[in-house]
């Protein structure tokens, strides 16, 4: 009888077919990178979609051909079938690696948990976490700061996002200096802080522009600069972002500094570097540490004047901007691409198979 090749199962608790959110972007890129290096099966989607896919996989004898399972966990509760699937795999000795992306439930002062539905979802998330901690052979987190909230005797690995390697870097735009931001629009993300800073930037550099890409930017509607001639606010599809990046000069991550944002590592950070854009980021601990390690940008306080000064410094010093952008670009090519992340995952699987990673 012909032996079925064993495959890695990537259980993604988001819909990777629409990579317009950070969680989905991560699953989409990791799946592509893993598939290029080893047989990989993606099981993803919302709860009903995953239930159907897992039932089909189990009914087809999926556990018998599963080499290992890598889970991109939900920021909410897993389904009962997700957890049962992992428990069955654990019982038969299939290596399990679980990536925990977030823990906003541990920060009620920043994310108030109100209402019966929210309480039930939080209870489900904590129940899911308890199962992950029990069945995982290795736990993974995007940052050391987040990992510290999950004390465990299990091996822990930090697996931050990656960037797409091999892209043509941007030719930094000095004719119309453009500051680009891609992501959500709210207080935590520092959206108003960026617009406040840009008012000061334009006062000193009248040709400067800001390109703000967000799926929902209604938070900005009441800002005094919302309809300024230097500001473009729009929604762009995932495949359209390269055009935006290549027309930019500087990329910004204006997160407000707090105990939650201190452990954040935005996917956009690596996308910016993949296009060779120099960065200006606020001094949120884990993001700032990466930027400083790679020497890919400037770290500033989460204050209007500090953010404006950082942006202006790069707009006025093309040599520094080019150097920082190139540093980030080379970091992606050499050590921080999605292919590097996939290779690291496969190495962990091999260690578990050899018995040295448990």
PEQUI-V507020 format. One record per residue. N is the residue number from 0. RES is the residue in three letters. SS is DSSP state (alpha for helix, beta for strand, coil for the rest). PHI is phi in radians with two decimals (999 if undefined). PSI is psi in whole degrees, 0 to 359 (NA if undefined). Layout:
N:RES:SS:PHI:PSI
N:RES:SS:PHI:PSI
This chain:
0:UNK:coil:999:135
1:UNK:coil:-1.20:129
2:UNK:coil:-1.36:133
3:UNK:coil:-1.34:128
4:UNK:coil:-1.08:134
5:UNK:coil:-1.30:148
6:UNK:beta:-2.30:151
7:UNK:beta:-1.45:132
8:UNK:beta:-1.74:123
9:UNK:beta:-1.76:106
10:UNK:beta:-1.64:104
11:UNK:beta:-1.85:119
12:UNK:coil:-1.56:33
13:UNK:coil:-2.50:164
14:UNK:coil:-1.49:104
15:UNK:coil:-1.40:355
16:UNK:coil:-1.32:346
17:UNK:coil:-2.19:80
18:UNK:coil:-1.36:62
19:UNK:coil:-1.94:9
20:UNK:coil:-2.32:153
21:UNK:alpha:-0.98:317
22:UNK:alpha:-1.10:316
23:UNK:alpha:-1.19:322
24:UNK:alpha:-1.03:318
25:UNK:alpha:-1.09:312
26:UNK:alpha:-1.12:315
27:UNK:alpha:-0.98:312
28:UNK:alpha:-1.28:321
29:UNK:alpha:-1.13:320
30:UNK:alpha:-1.06:313
31:UNK:alpha:-1.07:318
32:UNK:alpha:-1.20:319
33:UNK:alpha:-1.15:318
34:UNK:alpha:-1.07:330
35:UNK:coil:-1.31:346
36:UNK:coil:-2.03:340
37:UNK:coil:-2.85:154
38:UNK:coil:-1.00:124
39:UNK:beta:-2.43:136
40:UNK:beta:-2.01:128
41:UNK:beta:-1.71:126
42:UNK:beta:-2.12:110
43:UNK:beta:-2.47:185
44:UNK:coil:1.98:184
45:UNK:coil:-1.29:180
46:UNK:alpha:-1.04:310
47:UNK:alpha:-1.07:321
48:UNK:alpha:-1.13:317
49:UNK:alpha:-1.16:320
50:UNK:alpha:-0.99:311
51:UNK:alpha:-1.10:317
52:UNK:alpha:-1.15:319
53:UNK:alpha:-1.18:321
54:UNK:alpha:-1.09:317
55:UNK:alpha:-1.09:318
56:UNK:alpha:-1.14:316
57:UNK:alpha:-1.20:319
58:UNK:alpha:-1.11:331
59:UNK:coil:-1.55:14
60:UNK:coil:1.32:31
61:UNK:alpha:-1.02:321
62:UNK:alpha:-1.08:331
63:UNK:alpha:-1.21:343
64:UNK:alpha:-2.07:15
65:UNK:beta:-1.60:120
66:UNK:beta:-1.35:314
67:UNK:beta:-2.84:164
68:UNK:beta:-2.15:128
69:UNK:beta:-2.00:126
70:UNK:beta:-1.95:126
71:UNK:beta:-1.69:97
72:UNK:coil:-1.22:159
73:UNK:coil:-1.35:157
74:UNK:coil:-1.48:358
75:UNK:coil:-2.14:205
76:UNK:coil:-1.38:144
77:UNK:coil:-1.36:167
78:UNK:coil:-1.46:163
79:UNK:alpha:-1.08:330
80:UNK:alpha:-1.35:324
81:UNK:alpha:-0.94:310
82:UNK:alpha:-1.21:323
83:UNK:alpha:-1.15:319
84:UNK:alpha:-1.02:314
85:UNK:alpha:-1.16:321
86:UNK:alpha:-1.13:319
87:UNK:alpha:-1.12:316
88:UNK:alpha:-1.08:318
89:UNK:alpha:-1.08:321
90:UNK:alpha:-1.14:330
91:UNK:coil:-1.74:8
92:UNK:coil:1.47:19
93:UNK:coil:-1.34:128
94:UNK:beta:-1.06:138
95:UNK:beta:-2.24:126
96:UNK:beta:-2.06:128
97:UNK:beta:-2.16:123
98:UNK:beta:-1.68:121
99:UNK:beta:-1.79:113
100:UNK:coil:-1.51:342
101:UNK:coil:-2.84:167
102:UNK:coil:-2.77:48
103:UNK:alpha:-1.15:342
104:UNK:alpha:-1.09:340
105:UNK:alpha:-1.49:4
106:UNK:coil:-2.22:65
107:UNK:coil:-1.11:334
108:UNK:coil:-1.17:328
109:UNK:coil:-1.61:329
110:UNK:coil:-2.22:81
111:UNK:coil:-1.01:136
112:UNK:coil:-1.82:101
113:UNK:coil:-2.15:137
114:UNK:coil:1.76:157
115:UNK:alpha:-1.16:316
116:UNK:alpha:-1.06:316
117:UNK:alpha:-1.11:319
118:UNK:alpha:-1.08:319
119:UNK:alpha:-1.16:319
120:UNK:alpha:-1.14:321
121:UNK:alpha:-1.12:317
122:UNK:alpha:-1.06:318
123:UNK:alpha:-1.13:321
124:UNK:alpha:-1.11:315
125:UNK:alpha:-1.15:323
126:UNK:alpha:-1.12:319
127:UNK:alpha:-1.10:315
128:UNK:alpha:-1.03:317
129:UNK:alpha:-1.04:320
130:UNK:alpha:-1.18:317
131:UNK:alpha:-1.00:314
132:UNK:alpha:-1.12:332
133:UNK:alpha:-1.40:319
134:UNK:alpha:-1.67:342
135:UNK:coil:-1.25:140
136:UNK:coil:-1.52:336
137:UNK:beta:-2.62:138
138:UNK:beta:-1.90:141
139:UNK:beta:-2.22:148
140:UNK:beta:-2.47:156
141:UNK:coil:-1.30:341
142:UNK:coil:-2.65:156
143:UNK:alpha:-1.13:325
144:UNK:alpha:-1.02:316
145:UNK:alpha:-1.20:318
146:UNK:alpha:-1.00:327
147:UNK:coil:-1.14:344
148:UNK:coil:-1.46:357
149:UNK:coil:-2.23:71
150:UNK:coil:-1.07:130
151:UNK:coil:-2.75:147
152:UNK:coil:-1.36:350
153:UNK:coil:-1.23:153
154:UNK:beta:-1.05:141
155:UNK:beta:-2.17:136
156:UNK:beta:-2.25:139
157:UNK:beta:-1.59:120
158:UNK:coil:-2.22:83
159:UNK:coil:-1.20:173
160:UNK:coil:-1.07:170
161:UNK:coil:-2.14:184
162:UNK:beta:-2.24:158
163:UNK:coil:-1.28:123
164:UNK:coil:-1.48:159
165:UNK:coil:1.43:7
166:UNK:coil:-1.33:151
167:UNK:coil:-1.25:122
168:UNK:coil:-1.18:155
169:UNK:coil:-1.17:145
170:UNK:coil:-1.59:103
171:UNK:coil:-0.94:131
172:UNK:coil:-1.48:106
173:UNK:coil:-1.73:342
174:UNK:coil:-1.17:315
175:UNK:coil:-2.22:84
176:UNK:coil:-0.96:122
177:UNK:beta:-2.17:125
178:UNK:beta:-1.68:125
179:UNK:beta:-1.95:141
180:UNK:beta:-2.35:133
181:UNK:beta:-2.20:124
182:UNK:coil:2.63:195
183:UNK:coil:-1.25:163
184:UNK:coil:-2.13:104
185:UNK:coil:-2.86:181
186:UNK:coil:-1.12:316
187:UNK:coil:-1.05:321
188:UNK:coil:-1.33:354
189:UNK:coil:1.30:29
190:UNK:alpha:-1.08:314
191:UNK:alpha:-1.19:326
192:UNK:alpha:-1.04:318
193:UNK:alpha:-1.11:315
194:UNK:alpha:-1.18:323
195:UNK:alpha:-1.06:315
196:UNK:alpha:-1.13:321
197:UNK:alpha:-1.14:330
198:UNK:alpha:-1.07:321
199:UNK:alpha:-1.26:324
200:UNK:alpha:-1.08:313
201:UNK:alpha:-1.18:328
202:UNK:alpha:-1.09:329
203:UNK:alpha:-1.76:339
204:UNK:coil:-2.37:83
205:UNK:coil:-1.04:338
206:UNK:coil:-1.48:355
207:UNK:coil:-1.20:150
208:UNK:beta:-2.35:159
209:UNK:beta:-2.22:128
210:UNK:beta:-1.95:109
211:UNK:beta:-1.88:111
212:UNK:beta:-1.85:119
213:UNK:coil:-2.66:145
214:UNK:coil:-1.20:330
215:UNK:coil:-2.59:107
216:UNK:coil:-1.90:25
217:UNK:alpha:-1.09:336
218:UNK:alpha:-0.99:331
219:UNK:alpha:-1.48:354
220:UNK:coil:-1.03:328
221:UNK:coil:-1.64:2
222:UNK:coil:-1.30:139
223:UNK:coil:-1.01:334
224:UNK:coil:-1.66:6
225:UNK:coil:-0.94:323
226:UNK:coil:-1.95:25
227:UNK:coil:-1.16:150
228:UNK:coil:-1.15:338
229:UNK:coil:-1.51:357
230:UNK:beta:-1.94:129
231:UNK:beta:-2.05:120
232:UNK:beta:-2.05:123
233:UNK:beta:-2.75:164
234:UNK:coil:-1.67:136
235:UNK:coil:-2.30:141
236:UNK:coil:-1.24:160
237:UNK:alpha:-0.95:317
238:UNK:alpha:-1.29:349
239:UNK:alpha:-1.58:349
240:UNK:alpha:-1.10:325
241:UNK:alpha:-0.96:322
242:UNK:alpha:-1.09:319
243:UNK:alpha:-1.13:314
244:UNK:alpha:-1.10:318
245:UNK:alpha:-1.27:348
246:UNK:coil:-1.70:6
247:UNK:coil:-1.75:170
248:UNK:coil:-2.07:320
249:UNK:beta:-2.45:143
250:UNK:beta:-2.00:146
251:UNK:beta:-2.22:141
252:UNK:beta:-2.17:94
253:UNK:coil:-1.65:34
254:UNK:coil:-0.94:140
255:UNK:coil:-1.33:141
256:UNK:coil:-1.41:121
257:UNK:coil:-2.70:178
258:UNK:coil:-1.15:334
259:UNK:coil:-1.36:310
260:UNK:alpha:-1.15:339
261:UNK:alpha:-1.07:334
262:UNK:alpha:-1.80:7
263:UNK:coil:-1.43:143
264:UNK:coil:-2.32:94
265:UNK:coil:-1.16:139
266:UNK:alpha:-1.04:323
267:UNK:alpha:-1.03:332
268:UNK:alpha:-0.98:315
269:UNK:alpha:-1.35:329
270:UNK:alpha:-1.14:318
271:UNK:alpha:-1.01:313
272:UNK:alpha:-1.16:329
273:UNK:alpha:-1.09:338
274:UNK:coil:-1.78:8
275:UNK:coil:1.27:26
276:UNK:coil:-1.52:133
277:UNK:beta:-1.24:150
278:UNK:beta:-1.96:149
279:UNK:beta:-2.18:118
280:UNK:beta:-2.23:148
281:UNK:beta:-1.32:162
282:UNK:coil:-1.44:44
283:UNK:coil:-1.22:129
284:UNK:alpha:-0.87:302
285:UNK:alpha:-1.31:326
286:UNK:alpha:-1.17:314
287:UNK:alpha:-1.06:321
288:UNK:alpha:-1.09:320
289:UNK:alpha:-1.15:315
290:UNK:alpha:-1.10:319
291:UNK:alpha:-1.19:320
292:UNK:alpha:-1.08:318
293:UNK:alpha:-1.52:351
294:UNK:coil:0.92:48
295:UNK:coil:-1.88:3
296:UNK:beta:-3.09:185
297:UNK:beta:-1.81:140
298:UNK:beta:-1.88:127
299:UNK:beta:-2.30:167
300:UNK:coil:-1.23:158
301:UNK:coil:-1.49:59
302:UNK:coil:-2.29:149
303:UNK:alpha:-0.95:309
304:UNK:alpha:-1.12:319
305:UNK:alpha:-1.15:318
306:UNK:alpha:-1.16:317
307:UNK:alpha:-1.09:317
308:UNK:alpha:-1.10:320
309:UNK:alpha:-1.11:315
310:UNK:alpha:-1.09:313
311:UNK:alpha:-1.11:323
312:UNK:alpha:-1.03:318
313:UNK:alpha:-1.30:325
314:UNK:alpha:-1.19:333
315:UNK:alpha:-1.68:349
316:UNK:coil:-2.20:86
317:UNK:alpha:-1.14:329
318:UNK:alpha:-1.13:312
319:UNK:alpha:-1.10:316
320:UNK:alpha:-1.05:315
321:UNK:alpha:-1.09:319
322:UNK:alpha:-1.14:313
323:UNK:alpha:-1.12:318
324:UNK:alpha:-1.07:318
325:UNK:alpha:-1.17:322
326:UNK:alpha:-1.04:315
327:UNK:alpha:-1.13:318
328:UNK:alpha:-1.06:315
329:UNK:alpha:-1.18:327
330:UNK:alpha:-1.08:320
331:UNK:alpha:-1.14:314
332:UNK:alpha:-1.11:322
333:UNK:alpha:-1.63:334
334:UNK:coil:-2.67:348
335:UNK:coil:-2.25:30
336:UNK:beta:-1.52:168
337:UNK:alpha:-1.10:329
338:UNK:alpha:-1.12:322
339:UNK:alpha:-1.13:319
340:UNK:alpha:-1.12:318
341:UNK:alpha:-1.13:318
342:UNK:alpha:-1.08:321
343:UNK:alpha:-1.11:319
344:UNK:alpha:-1.09:315
345:UNK:alpha:-1.16:327
346:UNK:alpha:-1.15:320
347:UNK:alpha:-1.09:319
348:UNK:alpha:-1.06:314
349:UNK:alpha:-1.06:321
350:UNK:alpha:-1.11:318
351:UNK:alpha:-1.14:319
352:UNK:alpha:-1.10:325
353:UNK:alpha:-1.42:351
354:UNK:coil:1.49:5
355:UNK:coil:-1.67:350
356:UNK:coil:-1.75:357
357:UNK:coil:-1.57:NA
